[in-house]
Structure formats: structure tokens, C-alpha cells
Amino acid sequence: MRTIVIAIDGPAASGKSTTARLVARRLGYLHIDTGAMYRAVTLRVLEEKIPLDDVDRIGALAEGTQLRLEKGENGARVFVDGHEVTQDVRSARVTRSVSLVSSYQRVRNVLVREQRRMAEGGGVVLEGRDIGTVVLPNANLKIFMIASVPERVKRRQKDLQVTGVDIDTAALEQEIIERDRLDSTRAASPLRKASDAIEVDTSKMSIEEQVEFVVGRAKEIIEGGGR
């Protein structure tokens, strides 16, 4: 059966990560969590205690870091230099710093090159902020997910509580708004919808509905032989 490349973009907590993971499982594809890759580099920056404004050292670190993604029971497993960091990359301190680290061009060059390599041959679902516009502009299916800020705050709180982190609603809302601003205004590959992407507002959609929508569109392309 023909395999395709699916790109899912959107802001933080819009539902793209969970949807991408479940879509990949339904189709038997590899889920490439590009956000986790940027988080992995950010984790290394924090571990090495490199100042977040030291662009040269951060770029050099990214170029010398080995990243690997593997299929896991609950999505992609993340490895850095041979060590699994799947849970570590989701920490609050990484979340606070990842937008800045991911804005650096040398970091993006390294990871975009790796993401393109992983996508060769199809059979992948990539999610991030610039997949359909920069990383894989010729992806067969492009989805751009959005959701209201209150809904995204609620989702992120739920995710953090699972890891034992309790954060004030107002503080989390400001964090999400600031992250949107950074992601949308950065010079390197800003967050934006591709002209040929399908916009999906997930504010009132269940995860199951989101997955069904994307899988349905994917099967239309797979079976119909379209883009």
C-alpha cells in the first residue's frame, strides 16, 4: 500500500502531538515528534549550563548531539547520545526555554536536516510548527491545528499534573501567550499556516474526533493516489 507524509502544525497544546501519535499508530506509521527533538537539544543546553543567549555554543552543541526517535507504546521514544530522555524533555524548565533555543538558525538547520532524512520514503507523521512550510513543503497532507487559549491552558495543566507539576492558571496562560508570540515572530521558520494546509479548530473536538478527521483525509489520499 502507498505510504505518505503527513505534516501537522500548530501552536502549543493545540492537540497536534497526541493526534499525530495516534494517527501514526492507526496507520502503522512512525511518529516524528519534532518538538521533542528541539526539547532534547534544550535539555542538553540546560544540563551543560550554557547561557541561553550563547548562540554559538548552543549551535555547536546541537551539531555534536546525536538524536534518535524510536516507536514506543505511547508514541516516540527520545534518545540523546544513546540515553533515553523521553520524560526528561517534558519538564517545566525545558518548556520555559525551548522556544528560545529552537529559534536559533544553527539548531534548526541540524534538526531540519535530520527530520527530512527520517521522512524519506514516507510512512511518517511529523508534527511541529514549521513542518508544512519549511521542513516538508511537499508533504502529501498538511494539517494546521488551532485551539482557544483557555482550552490550551486546560490541556497543558492536565499534562503537567500527570508529571506531578501544579502551575497557576494565570501564569500558565501568560506562558502560552508568550510562547505563541515568540514562535510566531521569530526570524527562523516562524509558526504559520501553509497555504495548502487544512485548518482544524480543536477547541471543541475530542482526541478521537481529531484522529478520525486526519486519518480520513489521509486514507482519501492513500486510496485515491492524490498528493
C-alpha positions in Angstrom: 0.0 0.0 0.0 1.2 3.5 -0.8 2.7 5.4 2.2 2.5 9.2 2.5 4.0 12.0 4.5 1.6 13.8 6.9 2.5 17.2 8.4 0.7 18.5 11.5 1.5 22.0 12.6 0.1 24.3 15.3 0.8 26.2 18.5 1.5 24.6 21.9 -1.4 22.5 23.3 -3.5 22.7 20.2 -3.7 18.9 20.2 -1.2 18.1 17.5 1.2 15.9 19.5 -1.5 13.5 20.7 -3.3 13.5 17.4 0.0 12.8 15.5 0.9 10.0 17.8 -2.5 8.3 17.5 -2.7 8.9 13.7 0.7 7.2 13.3 -0.5 4.3 15.4 -3.7 3.9 13.3 -1.8 3.9 10.0 1.3 2.0 11.2 3.5 5.0 10.6 6.4 6.4 12.5 5.5 9.5 14.6 8.3 12.1 14.4 7.8 14.4 17.3 9.9 17.4 16.1 9.1 19.3 19.2 10.7 16.6 21.3 13.8 16.9 19.2 14.1 20.6 20.0 13.3 19.8 23.6 16.1 17.3 23.6 18.7 19.9 22.4 17.3 22.3 25.0 17.7 19.7 27.8 21.3 19.3 26.8 21.8 23.1 26.9 20.4 23.2 30.4 22.5 20.2 31.5 25.6 21.8 30.2 24.6 25.1 31.9 25.1 27.0 28.7 23.6 30.6 28.9 20.5 30.7 26.7 21.8 33.7 24.8 25.1 32.0 23.8 24.1 31.3 20.2 27.5 29.9 19.1 27.9 27.3 21.9 24.3 26.2 21.6 24.7 25.8 17.8 27.9 23.8 18.3 26.2 21.6 20.9 23.3 20.8 18.6 25.7 19.9 15.8 27.5 17.5 18.1 24.4 15.9 19.7 23.1 12.5 18.4 19.3 12.3 18.4 17.3 9.2 17.8 13.5 8.5 17.8 12.0 5.0 18.2 8.5 3.7 18.1 7.1 3.2 21.6 3.9 2.0 23.3 2.9 5.6 23.9 4.5 7.4 20.9 8.0 8.2 20.0 10.8 7.4 22.5 13.6 10.1 22.5 17.3 9.3 22.9 20.1 11.7 23.2 23.7 10.4 22.8 22.3 6.9 23.4 20.4 7.7 26.6 16.6 7.8 26.8 15.2 11.2 27.8 11.5 10.8 26.8 10.2 12.0 30.1 13.0 14.5 30.8 12.3 16.6 27.8 8.8 17.3 29.1 9.9 19.0 32.2 8.8 22.6 33.1 12.3 24.0 32.8 12.7 22.7 29.3 9.3 24.0 28.3 10.3 27.5 29.5 13.4 27.5 27.4 12.6 25.6 24.3 11.2 28.4 22.2 14.4 30.5 22.5 16.7 27.6 21.8 14.6 26.5 18.8 14.7 30.0 17.3 18.5 29.7 16.6 19.2 29.0 12.9 22.1 26.6 13.5 19.9 24.5 15.8 17.1 24.5 13.2 19.5 23.6 10.4 20.7 20.5 12.2 17.2 19.2 13.2 15.5 20.1 9.9 18.2 18.0 8.0 17.5 15.1 10.4 13.8 15.4 10.1 13.9 15.3 6.3 16.1 12.2 6.4 13.6 10.5 8.7 10.8 11.3 6.3 12.4 9.9 3.2 10.2 7.1 1.8 7.0 8.2 3.5 5.1 6.4 6.2 5.6 9.1 8.7 3.6 11.7 10.7 5.6 14.8 11.6 4.3 17.5 13.9 5.7 20.8 14.9 5.4 24.5 13.9 7.1 24.7 10.5 6.7 21.2 9.0 4.3 22.1 6.2 6.1 25.4 5.5 9.8 24.7 5.8 10.7 21.1 6.7 8.5 19.3 4.2 6.7 21.8 2.0 5.7 18.9 -0.4 4.1 16.8 2.3 1.1 14.8 1.0 -1.2 16.0 3.7 -0.9 19.2 5.8 -3.0 19.9 8.9 -2.8 23.1 10.9 -4.4 22.8 14.3 -5.6 25.6 16.5 -7.5 26.0 19.7 -8.6 28.7 22.1 -6.1 29.9 24.8 -8.4 28.8 27.7 -8.7 25.3 26.2 -5.0 25.1 25.6 -4.3 26.2 29.2 -6.6 23.4 30.5 -4.9 20.8 28.4 -1.4 21.8 29.4 -2.4 21.9 33.1 -3.7 18.3 32.7 -0.4 17.2 31.1 1.7 18.8 33.8 -0.4 17.4 36.6 0.3 13.9 35.3 4.0 14.6 35.9 3.4 16.0 39.4 3.7 19.7 38.4 1.0 22.1 39.6 1.1 25.5 38.0 -1.2 28.6 38.5 -3.7 29.0 35.7 -2.9 32.7 35.1 0.8 32.0 35.0 0.3 29.2 32.5 -1.9 31.4 30.3 0.8 34.0 30.2 3.4 31.4 29.4 1.4 30.1 26.5 0.7 33.6 25.1 4.4 34.5 25.3 5.3 31.2 23.6 2.9 32.0 20.8 4.5 35.4 20.4 8.0 34.0 20.3 7.1 31.2 17.9 5.1 33.5 15.5 7.7 36.3 15.4 11.0 34.5 15.4 13.2 35.2 12.3 13.9 31.5 11.7 10.9 29.5 10.5 8.1 31.2 12.4 4.9 29.4 13.2 2.4 30.0 10.3 -0.1 28.0 8.4 0.9 26.7 5.0 -1.3 28.0 2.1 -2.4 24.4 1.3 -2.9 23.2 4.9 -6.3 22.3 6.3 -7.1 24.3 9.4 -8.8 22.4 12.2 -10.1 24.2 15.3 -9.8 21.5 18.0 -11.3 23.6 20.9 -14.5 21.6 21.0 -13.2 18.4 19.4 -12.3 15.2 21.3 -9.0 13.5 20.5 -10.9 10.7 18.8 -12.6 13.2 16.5 -9.3 14.8 15.7 -7.7 11.5 14.9 -10.7 10.3 12.8 -10.5 13.6 10.7 -6.8 13.3 9.9 -7.0 9.5 9.3 -10.0 10.0 7.0 -8.1 12.7 4.9 -5.0 10.5 4.8 -6.9 7.5 3.5 -8.5 9.6 0.8 -5.0 10.5 -0.4 -3.6 6.9 0.0 -6.5 5.3 -1.8 -7.1 8.0 -4.3 -3.5 8.5 -5.3 -3.6 12.2 -4.9 -0.9 14.4 -3.5 
